[in-house]
Amino acid sequence: RTQIIESDMSSIEFNFEKKITIILCLLQAFQERIKETEETQRKLQSHLNKTLQEIRDQEKHIEQLRGAVKAKGQPLKTAQARLALRAKLPSEEAVLDLAHVLLLEEVGQIEESIETLSKTLAQAQGVHSDLLGVKQSLEHDIFIKTNSLVIDRTKCLPLRTEFPFHLWCGCKNCSTCRTSLYCRSHTCRQVKTEDKKH
């Protein structure tokens, strides 16, 4: 009978050590996952910072383009007004002289410049819109990662770190609470049941 008891004890100790090893491996894997999440969060934040800088640069570029388009407006109006005045000249004075040709060329160049600037402005606004979409996506991903880290660090990790070494119920009668894997499910519950009977 003694041999059977010793065999059972050895089996229990082996199973206990095996479970401890498994738990420690799981804890290590969980901590590695937290590190990976932290690294991912840092990379996302770095990408977000670069995106925010690109958005600021793009906004400056857009303002410069708008200013350039606006600056072309007055010279165009002036040249068009001069052409309108020449169109009102008497037929004998309305000749296609060098001044008239240069004026037509000036209007054409200004209109072409405004068209080019407007296309560039539209492209810049499109890039700006895409960057805002990237920003929103990155902020969402960072929010998810941050929440995940908060849960893992404050709720999951403490439980995994303490288990199974600190699963005691607080009762004074149970002497195996701090070491037994079955403390919470067996010993302590039995002790509590007996305490209630008394």
C-alpha positions as CSV (number, residue, x, y, z in Angstrom):
1,R,0.0,0.0,0.0
2,T,2.9,2.3,0.8
3,Q,4.3,1.7,-2.6
4,I,1.0,2.5,-4.2
5,I,0.8,5.8,-2.3
6,E,4.4,6.7,-3.2
7,S,3.6,5.9,-6.8
8,D,0.6,8.1,-6.7
9,M,2.5,10.9,-5.1
10,S,5.2,10.6,-7.8
11,S,2.6,10.7,-10.5
12,I,1.0,13.7,-8.9
13,E,4.3,15.5,-8.6
14,F,5.2,14.7,-12.2
15,N,1.8,15.9,-13.5
16,F,2.1,19.0,-11.3
17,E,5.6,19.9,-12.7
18,K,4.4,19.1,-16.2
19,K,1.5,21.5,-15.8
20,I,3.8,24.2,-14.3
21,T,6.1,23.8,-17.4
22,I,3.1,24.2,-19.7
23,I,1.8,27.2,-17.8
24,L,5.3,28.9,-17.9
25,C,5.6,28.3,-21.6
26,L,2.2,29.8,-22.2
27,L,3.1,32.8,-20.0
28,Q,6.3,33.3,-22.0
29,A,4.3,33.1,-25.3
30,F,1.8,35.6,-23.9
31,Q,4.6,38.0,-22.9
32,E,6.1,37.6,-26.4
33,R,2.8,38.5,-27.9
34,I,2.6,41.6,-25.8
35,K,6.1,42.6,-27.0
36,E,5.0,42.0,-30.6
37,T,1.9,44.1,-30.1
38,E,4.0,46.9,-28.6
39,E,6.4,46.8,-31.5
40,T,3.5,46.9,-34.0
41,Q,2.0,49.8,-32.1
42,R,5.3,51.7,-32.2
43,K,5.6,51.1,-36.0
44,L,2.0,52.3,-36.5
45,Q,2.6,55.4,-34.4
46,S,5.8,56.1,-36.4
47,H,3.8,55.7,-39.7
48,L,1.1,58.0,-38.3
49,N,3.7,60.7,-37.4
50,K,5.1,60.6,-40.9
51,T,1.6,60.7,-42.4
52,L,0.7,63.7,-40.3
53,Q,3.8,65.5,-41.5
54,E,2.9,64.6,-45.1
55,I,-0.6,66.0,-44.5
56,R,0.9,69.2,-43.2
57,D,3.3,69.5,-46.1
58,Q,0.5,68.7,-48.6
59,E,-1.8,71.4,-47.0
60,K,1.0,74.0,-47.4
61,H,1.5,72.9,-51.0
62,I,-2.3,73.2,-51.7
63,E,-2.3,76.7,-50.2
64,Q,0.7,77.7,-52.4
65,L,-1.1,76.4,-55.5
66,R,-4.3,78.2,-54.6
67,G,-2.3,81.4,-54.1
68,A,-0.6,80.9,-57.4
69,V,-3.9,80.4,-59.2
70,K,-5.4,83.5,-57.5
71,A,-2.3,85.5,-58.4
72,K,-2.9,84.8,-62.1
73,G,-6.4,86.0,-61.9
74,Q,-5.7,89.8,-62.0
75,P,-3.2,89.7,-64.8
76,L,-5.7,87.7,-66.9
77,K,-8.5,90.1,-66.2
78,T,-6.2,93.0,-67.2
79,A,-5.1,91.4,-70.4
80,Q,-8.7,90.4,-71.3
81,A,-9.9,94.0,-70.6
82,R,-7.2,95.4,-72.9
83,L,-8.3,93.0,-75.6
84,A,-12.0,94.0,-75.1
85,L,-11.0,97.7,-75.5
86,R,-9.1,96.9,-78.7
87,A,-12.2,95.1,-80.0
88,K,-14.2,98.3,-79.6
89,L,-11.8,100.4,-81.8
90,P,-13.2,101.6,-85.1
91,S,-12.6,99.2,-88.0
92,E,-9.8,101.3,-89.5
93,E,-7.9,101.2,-86.2
94,A,-8.6,97.6,-85.2
95,V,-5.7,96.0,-86.9
96,L,-3.8,92.8,-86.1
97,D,-0.6,94.6,-85.1
98,L,2.3,93.3,-83.0
99,A,0.7,94.7,-79.8
100,H,-2.5,92.8,-80.5
101,V,-0.6,89.6,-81.2
102,L,1.4,89.9,-78.0
103,L,-1.7,90.6,-76.0
104,L,-3.3,87.4,-77.4
105,E,-0.2,85.4,-76.6
106,E,-0.2,86.9,-73.0
107,V,-3.9,85.9,-72.4
108,G,-3.2,82.4,-73.8
109,Q,-0.1,81.9,-71.6
110,I,-1.9,83.0,-68.5
111,E,-4.9,80.8,-69.2
112,E,-2.6,77.8,-69.9
113,S,-0.7,78.5,-66.7
114,I,-4.0,78.6,-64.7
115,E,-5.1,75.4,-66.2
116,T,-1.8,73.6,-65.3
117,L,-1.9,75.0,-61.8
118,S,-5.6,73.9,-61.4
119,K,-4.8,70.4,-62.5
120,T,-1.8,70.2,-60.1
121,L,-4.1,71.6,-57.3
122,A,-6.7,68.9,-58.0
123,Q,-4.0,66.2,-57.8
124,A,-2.7,67.7,-54.6
125,Q,-6.2,67.7,-53.1
126,G,-6.6,64.0,-54.1
127,V,-3.3,63.1,-52.4
128,H,-4.4,65.0,-49.3
129,S,-7.7,63.1,-49.3
130,D,-5.9,59.8,-49.5
131,L,-3.5,60.8,-46.7
132,L,-6.5,61.6,-44.5
133,G,-7.9,58.2,-45.2
134,V,-4.5,56.6,-44.2
135,K,-4.5,58.7,-41.1
136,Q,-7.9,57.6,-40.1
137,S,-7.0,53.9,-40.7
138,L,-3.8,54.2,-38.7
139,E,-5.5,55.9,-35.8
140,H,-8.1,53.1,-35.7
141,D,-5.4,50.4,-35.7
142,I,-3.5,52.2,-33.0
143,F,-6.7,52.5,-30.9
144,I,-7.3,48.7,-31.3
145,K,-3.6,47.9,-30.4
146,T,-3.7,50.3,-27.4
147,N,-6.9,48.7,-26.0
148,S,-5.5,45.2,-26.6
149,L,-2.3,46.1,-24.6
150,V,-4.3,47.7,-21.8
151,I,-6.4,44.5,-21.5
152,D,-3.4,42.2,-21.7
153,R,-1.2,44.2,-19.2
154,T,-3.8,45.1,-16.6
155,K,-6.2,42.1,-16.7
156,C,-4.7,39.1,-18.5
157,L,-1.0,39.3,-17.6
158,P,-1.5,39.6,-13.8
159,L,-3.7,36.5,-13.8
160,R,-1.3,34.5,-15.9
161,T,1.7,35.7,-13.8
162,E,0.0,34.7,-10.5
163,F,-1.4,31.4,-11.6
164,P,-1.0,28.9,-10.1
165,F,1.2,30.2,-7.3
166,H,-1.2,32.6,-5.6
167,L,-4.6,31.0,-6.0
168,W,-5.6,30.9,-2.4
169,C,-9.1,31.6,-1.0
170,G,-7.9,33.3,2.2
171,C,-9.2,30.5,4.5
172,K,-7.0,29.7,7.5
173,N,-7.7,26.0,7.5
174,C,-6.4,25.2,4.1
175,S,-2.6,24.6,4.2
176,T,-2.2,23.8,0.5
177,C,-3.9,26.8,-1.0
178,R,-0.6,28.5,-2.1
179,T,0.8,25.4,-3.9
180,S,-2.1,23.2,-5.1
181,L,-3.3,23.5,-8.7
182,Y,-6.7,22.2,-7.4
183,C,-6.9,24.7,-4.5
184,R,-9.7,26.8,-5.8
185,S,-11.8,24.0,-7.3
186,H,-11.3,21.4,-4.5
187,T,-9.6,22.1,-1.2
188,C,-10.7,25.6,-0.6
189,R,-14.3,24.9,-1.6
190,Q,-14.3,21.9,0.7
191,V,-13.0,24.0,3.6
192,K,-15.5,26.8,2.9
193,T,-18.3,24.2,2.9
194,E,-17.1,22.8,6.2
195,D,-16.8,26.3,7.7
196,K,-20.4,27.1,6.8
197,K,-21.6,23.9,8.5
198,H,-19.9,25.0,11.7
